[in-house]
């Protein structure tokens, strides 16, 4: 939580002590779009991320804050995916099919050139 909060404070160019309330106050006038990869990892109970995730969801759902969140997860049908849906009051979802071998080769060729083998 603290590491992510530090990054949020830095991205908002805030010059203050890192506190949730200060960030929330800043989000009334500055816009932030947070992209979280592997959001299901935040929900592992041993990491204590559930309460922080709930905070982020409440910020994203607030009409007063200029905050949006895009969560990315490889899990769509497991318990953590269901928790995400419950915390976020069933947020809109886009489900993409997994890459196949041909897709991965095309991505690699586009990034590093034709000589990947």
ABEGO torsion letter per residue (X at the ends): XAAAAAAAAAAAGBBBBBBAAAAAAAAAABBBBBBBBGAAAAABAAAGAAAAAAAAAAAAABAABBBBBBBBBABAABAAAAAAAAAAGGBBBBBBBBBBAAAAAAAAAAAAEABAX
